[in-house]
Amino acid sequence: MMRDWKSILTWSGLGSFIGFAIAVALYSPTGSENFIYLIYAGMLLGAFLGFRHPLETRAAAYSFPLGFLVTSMLAGLWMVRDVKPDEVYIFLAAVMVTLVLIESRNFLDMFLVPLTYFGGFAVAMLVFKGYQPLQRTEGAVTSLFVVGVMGAILAFFAVFARWTFTKAKNIPRR
């Protein structure tokens, strides 16, 4: 059963990322914002696929709720007070440290990490979509996108660094 929840989280993150990509692709030609709810549909479809088709992942499973949590925490902080740019980088550092500590199982797991992290970010952004004080605060949405996009990139590099350090440790000394 341990493998099932990790698979469900991975597929949910991947589904919400694909839902986001489709929503962005359909927004340009139609101009309708209703396609943004494909993120939720993708997440639910991904959860169903994760239950039916298990994947052996570890880091990708943790990166989906991490993307959601970090984005939600930063949005919550913006609701209370203004956030300085260096405080946004603290959130990115937390993402890096967390994912360096989590070892990926295989290459697929490693390459799914940024997609599932971004999926969690997309779900969190959709949760806070209609909250007007957050939308009107200067710098809030920009910093949330920095945490989402840069967090996904840094999440991959963190998992890749962990894999590199593990492989380098196994190189015999001459």
C-alpha positions as CSV (number, residue, x, y, z in Angstrom):
1,M,0.0,0.0,0.0
2,M,3.0,2.3,0.5
3,R,3.6,2.4,-3.2
4,D,0.0,3.3,-4.0
5,W,-0.1,6.7,-2.3
6,K,3.2,7.7,-3.9
7,S,1.9,6.7,-7.3
8,I,-1.3,8.5,-6.7
9,L,0.5,11.7,-5.8
10,T,2.9,11.4,-8.8
11,W,0.1,10.9,-11.2
12,S,-2.0,13.7,-9.6
13,G,0.9,16.1,-10.0
14,L,1.5,15.0,-13.6
15,G,-2.2,15.3,-14.4
16,S,-2.5,18.8,-13.0
17,F,0.6,19.8,-15.0
18,I,-0.9,18.4,-18.2
19,G,-4.3,20.1,-17.3
20,F,-2.4,23.4,-16.9
21,A,-0.6,23.0,-20.2
22,I,-3.9,22.2,-22.0
23,A,-5.6,25.2,-20.3
24,V,-2.8,27.5,-21.4
25,A,-2.9,26.2,-25.0
26,L,-6.7,26.6,-25.2
27,Y,-6.8,30.0,-23.5
28,S,-5.1,31.8,-26.4
29,P,-7.4,30.7,-29.2
30,T,-10.7,31.0,-27.2
31,G,-10.0,33.6,-24.6
32,S,-12.1,31.7,-22.1
33,E,-10.9,31.3,-18.5
34,N,-13.1,28.2,-18.0
35,F,-10.4,25.9,-19.3
36,I,-8.3,26.6,-16.2
37,Y,-10.4,24.1,-14.3
38,L,-8.8,21.4,-16.4
39,I,-6.1,21.5,-13.7
40,Y,-8.5,20.0,-11.2
41,A,-9.8,17.5,-13.9
42,G,-6.2,16.5,-14.6
43,M,-5.4,16.1,-11.0
44,L,-8.5,13.8,-10.4
45,L,-7.8,11.8,-13.6
46,G,-4.2,11.5,-12.5
47,A,-5.2,10.2,-9.1
48,F,-7.4,7.6,-10.7
49,L,-4.5,6.6,-13.0
50,G,-2.2,6.4,-10.1
51,F,-4.5,4.0,-8.4
52,R,-4.8,1.8,-11.5
53,H,-1.2,2.1,-12.8
54,P,1.3,2.3,-10.1
55,L,4.7,4.0,-10.6
56,E,7.8,3.4,-8.6
57,T,8.6,7.0,-7.5
58,R,9.7,8.7,-4.4
59,A,10.9,12.3,-5.1
60,A,8.1,13.0,-7.7
61,A,5.6,11.9,-5.1
62,Y,6.9,14.4,-2.5
63,S,7.3,17.2,-5.0
64,F,3.6,17.5,-5.8
65,P,2.5,18.3,-2.2
66,L,5.7,20.3,-1.7
67,G,4.8,22.6,-4.7
68,F,1.3,23.0,-3.3
69,L,2.5,23.7,0.2
70,V,5.3,26.2,-0.6
71,T,2.9,28.1,-2.9
72,S,0.1,28.1,-0.3
73,M,2.4,29.2,2.5
74,L,3.8,32.1,0.4
75,A,0.3,33.1,-0.6
76,G,-0.8,33.0,3.1
77,L,2.2,35.1,4.0
78,W,1.3,37.7,1.3
79,M,-2.2,37.8,2.8
80,V,-0.8,38.9,6.2
81,R,2.0,41.2,5.1
82,D,4.3,42.2,2.3
83,V,7.0,39.7,1.5
84,K,10.5,40.9,0.6
85,P,12.3,39.3,-2.4
86,D,14.9,37.7,-0.1
87,E,12.2,36.0,1.8
88,V,10.9,34.5,-1.5
89,Y,14.4,33.0,-1.9
90,I,14.1,31.4,1.5
91,F,11.1,29.4,0.2
92,L,13.2,28.3,-2.8
93,A,16.0,27.3,-0.5
94,A,13.6,25.2,1.5
95,V,12.5,23.4,-1.7
96,M,16.1,22.7,-2.6
97,V,17.0,21.4,0.8
98,T,13.9,19.2,1.0
99,L,14.5,17.6,-2.4
100,V,18.2,17.1,-1.9
101,L,17.3,15.0,1.2
102,I,14.8,12.9,-0.8
103,E,16.5,10.4,-3.1
104,S,14.9,9.6,-6.5
105,R,14.3,5.9,-7.3
106,N,15.2,6.1,-11.0
107,F,15.6,8.5,-14.0
108,L,11.8,8.7,-14.6
109,D,11.3,9.8,-11.0
110,M,14.0,12.4,-11.4
111,F,12.5,13.9,-14.6
112,L,9.0,13.8,-13.2
113,V,10.0,16.0,-10.2
114,P,9.7,19.4,-11.9
115,L,6.4,18.5,-13.6
116,T,4.8,17.3,-10.4
117,Y,6.1,20.3,-8.4
118,F,4.7,22.6,-11.0
119,G,1.4,20.7,-10.9
120,G,1.2,21.3,-7.2
121,F,2.0,25.0,-7.8
122,A,-0.8,25.2,-10.4
123,V,-3.3,23.6,-8.1
124,A,-2.4,26.1,-5.3
125,M,-2.6,29.0,-7.7
126,L,-6.1,27.9,-8.8
127,V,-7.1,27.7,-5.1
128,F,-6.2,31.3,-4.6
129,K,-7.4,32.5,-8.0
130,G,-10.4,34.6,-6.9
131,Y,-8.8,36.1,-3.8
132,Q,-8.8,39.8,-4.8
133,P,-6.5,41.3,-2.1
134,L,-3.8,38.8,-3.2
135,Q,-4.3,39.8,-6.9
136,R,-4.1,43.5,-6.2
137,T,-1.0,43.4,-4.0
138,E,2.0,44.5,-6.0
139,G,4.6,41.8,-6.3
140,A,2.5,39.0,-4.8
141,V,1.6,37.2,-8.0
142,T,5.1,37.7,-9.4
143,S,6.7,36.2,-6.4
144,L,4.3,33.2,-6.5
145,F,5.2,32.6,-10.1
146,V,8.9,32.8,-9.1
147,V,8.4,30.2,-6.5
148,G,6.5,28.0,-9.0
149,V,8.7,28.3,-12.1
150,M,12.1,28.6,-10.3
151,G,11.0,26.1,-7.7
152,A,10.3,23.5,-10.5
153,I,13.7,24.2,-12.1
154,L,15.5,24.0,-8.7
155,A,13.6,20.9,-7.7
156,F,15.1,19.1,-10.7
157,F,18.6,20.4,-10.0
158,A,18.3,19.3,-6.3
159,V,17.3,15.8,-7.2
160,F,19.9,15.7,-9.9
161,A,22.6,16.9,-7.4
162,R,21.6,14.2,-5.0
163,W,21.9,11.6,-7.8
164,T,25.3,13.0,-8.8
165,F,26.7,13.0,-5.3
166,T,25.5,9.4,-4.8
167,K,27.1,8.3,-8.0
168,A,30.3,10.2,-7.3
169,K,30.6,8.6,-3.9
170,N,30.7,5.2,-5.5
171,I,33.6,6.1,-7.8
172,P,36.7,4.3,-6.5
173,R,39.6,6.4,-5.4
174,R,42.9,5.8,-7.1
